[in-house]
Amino acid sequence: MQRSNHTVTEFILLGFTTDPGMQLGLFVVFLGVYSLTVVGNSTLIMLICNDSRLHTPMYFFIGNLSFLDLWYSSVYTPKILVTCISEDKSISFAGCLCQFFFSAGLAYSECYLMAAMAYDRDVAISKALLYAQAMPGRLCICLVLHSYTAGFVNAIILTSNTFTLDFCGDNVIDDFFCNVPPLVKLACRVRDSYQAVLHFLLASNVISPTVLILASYLSIIATILRIRSTQGRLKAFSTCSSHLISVTLYYGSILYIYSRPSSSYSLERDKIVSTFYTVLFPMLNPMIYSLRNKDVKEALKKFFKQQTQ
């Protein structure tokens, strides 16, 4: 018998496994990853706010990226931890909707923010002597605000269309959070209009920023090739290498999940990929942007020195 989504009051999150021993092991792993995520991103934000040497457009964007990652991870991980150690695997319909909305809004915002960061790196390399004038504080703030606005407006579109689908049969979500693929699997019928919405959101939130990022990097490559010395080229490339690594990892997993038709969703495989960009990626970003960054290392040394005095 079919059930409308209005009669569904809760969903059941299956998570990764039903084995109690493995669930306990996963709890320890996710708790460790979440702890590192909170500490890493909070530390990076604190350093950027407190050290005047990091008051530049690049670190302004990195600080906002850390804020997004901190918030993004917190949307998922606490519920994952509860699911791992509790017999109650349920999440209310409203709770699922809120988790879905915030996760979509933050993910889309991060896509736009990474495009803004690519533009910043392009300006820093191609207009090095005029960098401060070309990237004033007002422009940086506008780019970040537009990233958030575009991300959450599109999240409203996705959430409203997803949670007006008719769900029938089981209310069991074969995943560890409320996501498009498992919710689509629960739908009695996926309307063509919904598939069109997914394609529109993919184009506007993933493909469009990707095109902007590629255009920025083509400009960066053209600028680097005009530099005569090998050392100069390496120095120029090193200023954007962290961002390039971050973009490749994030967009690779996002495109894999959402660029395929709903009929080809494989929930077990998608679980592994979505774990990467929802849980692991927010932990890796502070490492990517700090371990290879001399300014951040110096700021961290200065902070520890102040604490010991």
SETORSE-655900 format. One record per residue (C-alpha): chain; x, y, z. Coordinates in nm, 3 decimals, padded with zeros to 5 digits. Example, Ala and Ser with C-alpha at 12.3 -4.5 7.8 and 13.67 -1.06 7.14 Angstrom:
<fivex chaine="A" east="01.230" north="-00.450" up="00.780"/>
<fivex chaine="A" east="01.367" north="-00.106" up="00.714"/>
//
This chain:
<fivex chaine="A" east="00.000" north="00.000" up="00.000"/>
<fivex chaine="A" east="00.136" north="00.339" up="-00.090"/>
<fivex chaine="A" east="00.187" north="00.611" up="00.169"/>
<fivex chaine="A" east="00.210" north="00.981" up="00.110"/>
<fivex chaine="A" east="00.505" north="01.165" up="00.254"/>
<fivex chaine="A" east="00.257" north="01.353" up="00.479"/>
<fivex chaine="A" east="00.189" north="01.028" up="00.673"/>
<fivex chaine="A" east="00.559" north="00.961" up="00.734"/>
<fivex chaine="A" east="00.654" north="01.085" up="01.080"/>
<fivex chaine="A" east="01.005" north="00.943" up="01.098"/>
<fivex chaine="A" east="01.276" north="00.761" up="00.907"/>
<fivex chaine="A" east="01.510" north="00.483" up="01.020"/>
<fivex chaine="A" east="01.881" north="00.530" up="00.948"/>
<fivex chaine="A" east="02.049" north="00.195" up="00.885"/>
<fivex chaine="A" east="02.400" north="00.340" up="00.900"/>
<fivex chaine="A" east="02.693" north="00.124" up="00.793"/>
<fivex chaine="A" east="02.632" north="-00.202" up="00.976"/>
<fivex chaine="A" east="02.405" north="-00.373" up="01.228"/>
<fivex chaine="A" east="02.692" north="-00.557" up="01.398"/>
<fivex chaine="A" east="02.732" north="-00.415" up="01.755"/>
<fivex chaine="A" east="03.109" north="-00.467" up="01.759"/>
<fivex chaine="A" east="03.160" north="-00.284" up="01.431"/>
<fivex chaine="A" east="02.922" north="-00.009" up="01.540"/>
<fivex chaine="A" east="03.136" north="00.053" up="01.849"/>
<fivex chaine="A" east="03.450" north="00.061" up="01.634"/>
<fivex chaine="A" east="03.286" north="00.309" up="01.394"/>
<fivex chaine="A" east="03.181" north="00.522" up="01.692"/>
<fivex chaine="A" east="03.543" north="00.550" up="01.803"/>
<fivex chaine="A" east="03.661" north="00.631" up="01.448"/>
<fivex chaine="A" east="03.394" north="00.896" up="01.383"/>
<fivex chaine="A" east="03.445" north="01.050" up="01.728"/>
<fivex chaine="A" east="03.819" north="01.079" up="01.655"/>
<fivex chaine="A" east="03.760" north="01.230" up="01.311"/>
<fivex chaine="A" east="03.502" north="01.476" up="01.445"/>
<fivex chaine="A" east="03.733" north="01.582" up="01.729"/>
<fivex chaine="A" east="04.014" north="01.650" up="01.481"/>
<fivex chaine="A" east="03.770" north="01.840" up="01.259"/>
<fivex chaine="A" east="03.654" north="02.066" up="01.541"/>
<fivex chaine="A" east="04.005" north="02.127" up="01.675"/>
<fivex chaine="A" east="04.165" north="02.178" up="01.331"/>
<fivex chaine="A" east="03.905" north="02.416" up="01.189"/>
<fivex chaine="A" east="03.857" north="02.608" up="01.515"/>
<fivex chaine="A" east="04.233" north="02.654" up="01.549"/>
<fivex chaine="A" east="04.265" north="02.777" up="01.190"/>
<fivex chaine="A" east="03.979" north="03.027" up="01.238"/>
<fivex chaine="A" east="04.134" north="03.149" up="01.566"/>
<fivex chaine="A" east="04.477" north="03.198" up="01.406"/>
<fivex chaine="A" east="04.332" north="03.388" up="01.111"/>
<fivex chaine="A" east="04.133" north="03.616" up="01.340"/>
<fivex chaine="A" east="04.417" north="03.685" up="01.584"/>
<fivex chaine="A" east="04.728" north="03.712" up="01.364"/>
<fivex chaine="A" east="04.751" north="04.033" up="01.161"/>
<fivex chaine="A" east="04.978" north="03.865" up="00.905"/>
<fivex chaine="A" east="04.684" north="03.644" up="00.807"/>
<fivex chaine="A" east="04.448" north="03.937" up="00.746"/>
<fivex chaine="A" east="04.459" north="03.895" up="00.369"/>
<fivex chaine="A" east="04.191" north="03.796" up="00.115"/>
<fivex chaine="A" east="04.328" north="03.442" up="00.083"/>
<fivex chaine="A" east="04.306" north="03.372" up="00.456"/>
<fivex chaine="A" east="03.967" north="03.545" up="00.477"/>
<fivex chaine="A" east="03.836" north="03.284" up="00.232"/>
<fivex chaine="A" east="04.017" north="02.999" up="00.411"/>
<fivex chaine="A" east="03.865" north="03.109" up="00.740"/>
<fivex chaine="A" east="03.517" north="03.100" up="00.588"/>
<fivex chaine="A" east="03.591" north="02.758" up="00.439"/>
<fivex chaine="A" east="03.689" north="02.633" up="00.786"/>
<fivex chaine="A" east="03.366" north="02.778" up="00.928"/>
<fivex chaine="A" east="03.163" north="02.597" up="00.661"/>
<fivex chaine="A" east="03.348" north="02.269" up="00.724"/>
<fivex chaine="A" east="03.295" north="02.300" up="01.099"/>
<fivex chaine="A" east="02.923" north="02.361" up="01.053"/>
<fivex chaine="A" east="02.892" north="02.101" up="00.776"/>
<fivex chaine="A" east="03.051" north="01.825" up="00.984"/>
<fivex chaine="A" east="02.833" north="01.916" up="01.283"/>
<fivex chaine="A" east="02.518" north="01.864" up="01.075"/>
<fivex chaine="A" east="02.604" north="01.495" up="01.032"/>
<fivex chaine="A" east="02.849" north="01.358" up="01.284"/>
<fivex chaine="A" east="02.661" north="01.397" up="01.615"/>
<fivex chaine="A" east="02.367" north="01.201" up="01.471"/>
<fivex chaine="A" east="02.605" north="00.940" up="01.327"/>
<fivex chaine="A" east="02.762" north="00.895" up="01.673"/>
<fivex chaine="A" east="02.420" north="00.854" up="01.836"/>
<fivex chaine="A" east="02.315" north="00.603" up="01.569"/>
<fivex chaine="A" east="02.632" north="00.396" up="01.627"/>
<fivex chaine="A" east="02.574" north="00.342" up="02.002"/>
<fivex chaine="A" east="02.196" north="00.366" up="02.035"/>
<fivex chaine="A" east="01.933" north="00.106" up="01.956"/>
<fivex chaine="A" east="01.706" north="00.386" up="01.841"/>
<fivex chaine="A" east="01.806" north="00.454" up="01.479"/>
<fivex chaine="A" east="01.513" north="00.684" up="01.404"/>
<fivex chaine="A" east="01.519" north="01.043" up="01.289"/>
<fivex chaine="A" east="01.199" north="01.249" up="01.278"/>
<fivex chaine="A" east="01.060" north="01.373" up="00.948"/>
<fivex chaine="A" east="01.134" north="01.732" up="01.056"/>
<fivex chaine="A" east="01.483" north="01.634" up="01.174"/>
<fivex chaine="A" east="01.556" north="01.465" up="00.842"/>
<fivex chaine="A" east="01.430" north="01.769" up="00.653"/>
<fivex chaine="A" east="01.647" north="02.007" up="00.860"/>
<fivex chaine="A" east="01.956" north="01.789" up="00.822"/>
<fivex chaine="A" east="01.894" north="01.765" up="00.447"/>
<fivex chaine="A" east="01.840" north="02.142" up="00.410"/>
<fivex chaine="A" east="02.148" north="02.251" up="00.603"/>
<fivex chaine="A" east="02.372" north="01.989" up="00.442"/>
<fivex chaine="A" east="02.261" north="02.098" up="00.093"/>
<fivex chaine="A" east="02.296" north="02.469" up="00.176"/>
<fivex chaine="A" east="02.644" north="02.427" up="00.320"/>
<fivex chaine="A" east="02.762" north="02.199" up="00.039"/>
<fivex chaine="A" east="02.638" north="02.438" up="-00.230"/>
<fivex chaine="A" east="02.787" north="02.738" up="-00.045"/>
<fivex chaine="A" east="03.122" north="02.561" up="-00.037"/>
<fivex chaine="A" east="03.105" north="02.504" up="-00.414"/>
<fivex chaine="A" east="03.063" north="02.877" up="-00.474"/>
<fivex chaine="A" east="03.323" north="02.967" up="-00.212"/>
<fivex chaine="A" east="03.581" north="02.748" up="-00.383"/>
<fivex chaine="A" east="03.511" north="02.930" up="-00.711"/>
<fivex chaine="A" east="03.570" north="03.261" up="-00.530"/>
<fivex chaine="A" east="03.895" north="03.122" up="-00.388"/>
<fivex chaine="A" east="04.009" north="03.021" up="-00.737"/>
<fivex chaine="A" east="03.943" north="03.375" up="-00.861"/>
<fivex chaine="A" east="04.141" north="03.510" up="-00.564"/>
<fivex chaine="A" east="04.440" north="03.288" up="-00.653"/>
<fivex chaine="A" east="04.417" north="03.401" up="-01.016"/>
<fivex chaine="A" east="04.429" north="03.767" up="-00.911"/>
<fivex chaine="A" east="04.713" north="03.700" up="-00.664"/>
<fivex chaine="A" east="04.929" north="03.548" up="-00.936"/>
<fivex chaine="A" east="04.834" north="03.751" up="-01.244"/>
<fivex chaine="A" east="04.815" north="04.086" up="-01.062"/>
<fivex chaine="A" east="05.061" north="04.028" up="-00.780"/>
<fivex chaine="A" east="05.167" north="04.394" up="-00.749"/>
<fivex chaine="A" east="04.806" north="04.517" up="-00.744"/>
<fivex chaine="A" east="04.664" north="04.231" up="-00.536"/>
<fivex chaine="A" east="04.542" north="04.446" up="-00.244"/>
<fivex chaine="A" east="04.370" north="04.693" up="-00.477"/>
<fivex chaine="A" east="04.219" north="04.420" up="-00.697"/>
<fivex chaine="A" east="04.079" north="04.223" up="-00.400"/>
<fivex chaine="A" east="03.953" north="04.486" up="-00.152"/>
<fivex chaine="A" east="03.776" north="04.379" up="00.167"/>
<fivex chaine="A" east="03.435" north="04.483" up="00.036"/>
<fivex chaine="A" east="03.469" north="04.256" up="-00.269"/>
<fivex chaine="A" east="03.578" north="03.961" up="-00.051"/>
<fivex chaine="A" east="03.279" north="04.007" up="00.180"/>
<fivex chaine="A" east="03.042" north="04.030" up="-00.119"/>
<fivex chaine="A" east="03.181" north="03.708" up="-00.270"/>
<fivex chaine="A" east="03.134" north="03.521" up="00.058"/>
<fivex chaine="A" east="02.782" north="03.659" up="00.112"/>
<fivex chaine="A" east="02.683" north="03.565" up="-00.243"/>
<fivex chaine="A" east="02.821" north="03.213" up="-00.184"/>
<fivex chaine="A" east="02.602" north="03.167" up="00.123"/>
<fivex chaine="A" east="02.296" north="03.323" up="-00.038"/>
<fivex chaine="A" east="02.317" north="03.119" up="-00.358"/>
<fivex chaine="A" east="02.389" north="02.801" up="-00.162"/>
<fivex chaine="A" east="02.090" north="02.829" up="00.071"/>
<fivex chaine="A" east="01.846" north="02.954" up="-00.192"/>
<fivex chaine="A" east="01.923" north="02.646" up="-00.400"/>
<fivex chaine="A" east="01.897" north="02.430" up="-00.086"/>
<fivex chaine="A" east="01.539" north="02.556" up="-00.040"/>
<fivex chaine="A" east="01.459" north="02.448" up="-00.397"/>
<fivex chaine="A" east="01.610" north="02.101" up="-00.349"/>
<fivex chaine="A" east="01.457" north="02.042" up="-00.005"/>
<fivex chaine="A" east="01.106" north="02.152" up="-00.103"/>
<fivex chaine="A" east="01.108" north="01.931" up="-00.413"/>
<fivex chaine="A" east="01.256" north="01.628" up="-00.233"/>
<fivex chaine="A" east="01.022" north="01.630" up="00.066"/>
<fivex chaine="A" east="00.713" north="01.666" up="-00.148"/>
<fivex chaine="A" east="00.788" north="01.331" up="-00.311"/>
<fivex chaine="A" east="00.544" north="01.050" up="-00.224"/>
<fivex chaine="A" east="00.719" north="00.791" up="-00.006"/>
<fivex chaine="A" east="00.576" north="00.441" up="00.004"/>
<fivex chaine="A" east="00.660" north="00.106" up="00.163"/>
<fivex chaine="A" east="00.954" north="00.120" up="00.403"/>
<fivex chaine="A" east="01.067" north="00.439" up="00.575"/>
<fivex chaine="A" east="01.414" north="00.287" up="00.616"/>
<fivex chaine="A" east="01.700" north="00.500" up="00.480"/>
<fivex chaine="A" east="01.991" north="00.280" up="00.378"/>
<fivex chaine="A" east="02.249" north="00.541" up="00.474"/>
<fivex chaine="A" east="02.387" north="00.722" up="00.779"/>
<fivex chaine="A" east="02.216" north="01.054" up="00.698"/>
<fivex chaine="A" east="01.929" north="01.198" up="00.495"/>
<fivex chaine="A" east="02.059" north="01.230" up="00.139"/>
<fivex chaine="A" east="01.918" north="01.243" up="-00.213"/>
<fivex chaine="A" east="01.995" north="00.885" up="-00.332"/>
<fivex chaine="A" east="01.836" north="00.691" up="-00.040"/>
<fivex chaine="A" east="01.535" north="00.925" up="-00.023"/>
<fivex chaine="A" east="01.478" north="00.885" up="-00.397"/>
<fivex chaine="A" east="01.490" north="00.508" up="-00.348"/>
<fivex chaine="A" east="01.202" north="00.539" up="-00.099"/>
<fivex chaine="A" east="00.985" north="00.742" up="-00.337"/>
<fivex chaine="A" east="00.694" north="00.566" up="-00.503"/>
<fivex chaine="A" east="00.764" north="00.753" up="-00.825"/>
<fivex chaine="A" east="01.028" north="01.007" up="-00.921"/>
<fivex chaine="A" east="00.868" north="01.275" up="-01.134"/>
<fivex chaine="A" east="01.044" north="01.395" up="-01.447"/>
<fivex chaine="A" east="01.020" north="01.745" up="-01.304"/>
<fivex chaine="A" east="01.221" north="01.634" up="-00.998"/>
<fivex chaine="A" east="01.493" north="01.492" up="-01.220"/>
<fivex chaine="A" east="01.495" north="01.823" up="-01.406"/>
<fivex chaine="A" east="01.538" north="02.007" up="-01.075"/>
<fivex chaine="A" east="01.838" north="01.787" up="-00.990"/>
<fivex chaine="A" east="01.993" north="01.862" up="-01.328"/>
<fivex chaine="A" east="01.932" north="02.236" up="-01.282"/>
<fivex chaine="A" east="02.091" north="02.232" up="-00.936"/>
<fivex chaine="A" east="02.384" north="02.028" up="-01.061"/>
<fivex chaine="A" east="02.440" north="02.280" up="-01.339"/>
<fivex chaine="A" east="02.403" north="02.590" up="-01.121"/>
<fivex chaine="A" east="02.582" north="02.471" up="-00.806"/>
<fivex chaine="A" east="02.849" north="02.234" up="-00.932"/>
<fivex chaine="A" east="02.910" north="02.269" up="-01.305"/>
<fivex chaine="A" east="02.896" north="02.652" up="-01.314"/>
<fivex chaine="A" east="03.147" north="02.693" up="-01.026"/>
<fivex chaine="A" east="03.360" north="02.422" up="-01.188"/>
<fivex chaine="A" east="03.370" north="02.621" up="-01.515"/>
<fivex chaine="A" east="03.470" north="02.934" up="-01.321"/>
<fivex chaine="A" east="03.743" north="02.739" up="-01.140"/>
<fivex chaine="A" east="03.875" north="02.595" up="-01.467"/>
<fivex chaine="A" east="03.877" north="02.942" up="-01.625"/>
<fivex chaine="A" east="04.071" north="03.079" up="-01.327"/>
<fivex chaine="A" east="04.326" north="02.800" up="-01.347"/>
<fivex chaine="A" east="04.369" north="02.840" up="-01.722"/>
<fivex chaine="A" east="04.450" north="03.204" up="-01.653"/>
<fivex chaine="A" east="04.687" north="03.098" up="-01.374"/>
<fivex chaine="A" east="04.864" north="02.850" up="-01.602"/>
<fivex chaine="A" east="04.900" north="03.113" up="-01.874"/>
<fivex chaine="A" east="05.052" north="03.354" up="-01.621"/>
<fivex chaine="A" east="05.289" north="03.090" up="-01.481"/>
<fivex chaine="A" east="05.411" north="02.996" up="-01.829"/>
<fivex chaine="A" east="05.512" north="03.358" up="-01.887"/>
<fivex chaine="A" east="05.742" north="03.345" up="-01.583"/>
<fivex chaine="A" east="06.093" north="03.275" up="-01.705"/>
<fivex chaine="A" east="06.262" north="03.126" up="-01.400"/>
<fivex chaine="A" east="06.180" north="02.774" up="-01.277"/>
<fivex chaine="A" east="06.193" north="02.895" up="-00.917"/>
<fivex chaine="A" east="05.943" north="03.171" up="-00.996"/>
<fivex chaine="A" east="05.707" north="02.923" up="-01.158"/>
<fivex chaine="A" east="05.725" north="02.685" up="-00.861"/>
<fivex chaine="A" east="05.664" north="02.970" up="-00.617"/>
<fivex chaine="A" east="05.362" north="03.088" up="-00.814"/>
<fivex chaine="A" east="05.218" north="02.738" up="-00.839"/>
<fivex chaine="A" east="05.270" north="02.671" up="-00.466"/>
<fivex chaine="A" east="05.032" north="02.958" up="-00.382"/>
<fivex chaine="A" east="04.739" north="02.770" up="-00.538"/>
<fivex chaine="A" east="04.841" north="02.404" up="-00.491"/>
<fivex chaine="A" east="04.646" north="02.363" up="-00.164"/>
<fivex chaine="A" east="04.330" north="02.499" up="-00.323"/>
<fivex chaine="A" east="04.377" north="02.274" up="-00.626"/>
<fivex chaine="A" east="04.404" north="01.963" up="-00.403"/>
<fivex chaine="A" east="04.096" north="02.068" up="-00.206"/>
<fivex chaine="A" east="03.888" north="02.134" up="-00.518"/>
<fivex chaine="A" east="03.985" north="01.802" up="-00.679"/>
<fivex chaine="A" east="03.888" north="01.597" up="-00.373"/>
<fivex chaine="A" east="03.563" north="01.782" up="-00.303"/>
<fivex chaine="A" east="03.427" north="01.821" up="-00.655"/>
<fivex chaine="A" east="03.532" north="01.468" up="-00.750"/>
<fivex chaine="A" east="03.314" north="01.311" up="-00.480"/>
<fivex chaine="A" east="03.023" north="01.556" up="-00.532"/>
<fivex chaine="A" east="03.013" north="01.498" up="-00.908"/>
<fivex chaine="A" east="03.027" north="01.120" up="-00.859"/>
<fivex chaine="A" east="02.723" north="01.123" up="-00.629"/>
<fivex chaine="A" east="02.497" north="01.373" up="-00.804"/>
<fivex chaine="A" east="02.584" north="01.368" up="-01.175"/>
<fivex chaine="A" east="02.429" north="01.024" up="-01.238"/>
<fivex chaine="A" east="02.062" north="00.946" up="-01.309"/>
<fivex chaine="A" east="01.865" north="00.830" up="-01.004"/>
<fivex chaine="A" east="01.818" north="00.484" up="-01.158"/>
<fivex chaine="A" east="02.193" north="00.416" up="-01.129"/>
<fivex chaine="A" east="02.229" north="00.495" up="-00.756"/>
<fivex chaine="A" east="02.420" north="00.225" up="-00.568"/>
<fivex chaine="A" east="02.358" north="00.292" up="-00.198"/>
<fivex chaine="A" east="02.646" north="00.086" up="-00.060"/>
<fivex chaine="A" east="02.902" north="00.248" up="-00.291"/>
<fivex chaine="A" east="02.749" north="00.594" up="-00.245"/>
<fivex chaine="A" east="02.773" north="00.555" up="00.134"/>
<fivex chaine="A" east="03.151" north="00.527" up="00.113"/>
<fivex chaine="A" east="03.187" north="00.823" up="-00.122"/>
<fivex chaine="A" east="02.949" north="01.044" up="00.078"/>
<fivex chaine="A" east="03.141" north="00.960" up="00.397"/>
<fivex chaine="A" east="03.445" north="01.118" up="00.238"/>
<fivex chaine="A" east="03.295" north="01.459" up="00.159"/>
<fivex chaine="A" east="03.069" north="01.480" up="00.466"/>
<fivex chaine="A" east="03.301" north="01.352" up="00.741"/>
<fivex chaine="A" east="03.661" north="01.315" up="00.620"/>
<fivex chaine="A" east="03.691" north="01.619" up="00.392"/>
<fivex chaine="A" east="03.614" north="01.874" up="00.668"/>
<fivex chaine="A" east="03.895" north="01.715" up="00.872"/>
<fivex chaine="A" east="04.144" north="01.721" up="00.583"/>
<fivex chaine="A" east="04.094" north="02.086" up="00.480"/>
<fivex chaine="A" east="04.279" north="02.242" up="00.778"/>
<fivex chaine="A" east="04.569" north="02.004" up="00.712"/>
<fivex chaine="A" east="04.574" north="02.086" up="00.340"/>
<fivex chaine="A" east="04.580" north="02.460" up="00.403"/>
<fivex chaine="A" east="04.817" north="02.463" up="00.702"/>
<fivex chaine="A" east="05.077" north="02.187" up="00.671"/>
<fivex chaine="A" east="05.214" north="02.335" up="00.346"/>
<fivex chaine="A" east="05.166" north="02.696" up="00.456"/>
<fivex chaine="A" east="05.455" north="02.886" up="00.610"/>
<fivex chaine="A" east="05.239" north="03.178" up="00.732"/>
<fivex chaine="A" east="05.002" north="02.949" up="00.924"/>
<fivex chaine="A" east="05.292" north="02.758" up="01.079"/>
<fivex chaine="A" east="05.450" north="03.083" up="01.194"/>
<fivex chaine="A" east="05.119" north="03.202" up="01.337"/>
<fivex chaine="A" east="05.080" north="02.874" up="01.524"/>
<fivex chaine="A" east="05.434" north="02.899" up="01.667"/>
<fivex chaine="A" east="05.365" north="03.257" up="01.775"/>
<fivex chaine="A" east="05.041" north="03.148" up="01.946"/>
<fivex chaine="A" east="05.209" north="02.866" up="02.141"/>
<fivex chaine="A" east="05.493" north="03.100" up="02.237"/>
<fivex chaine="A" east="05.245" north="03.352" up="02.376"/>
<fivex chaine="A" east="05.070" north="03.079" up="02.577"/>
<fivex chaine="A" east="05.396" north="02.967" up="02.741"/>
<fivex chaine="A" east="05.507" north="03.315" up="02.842"/>
//
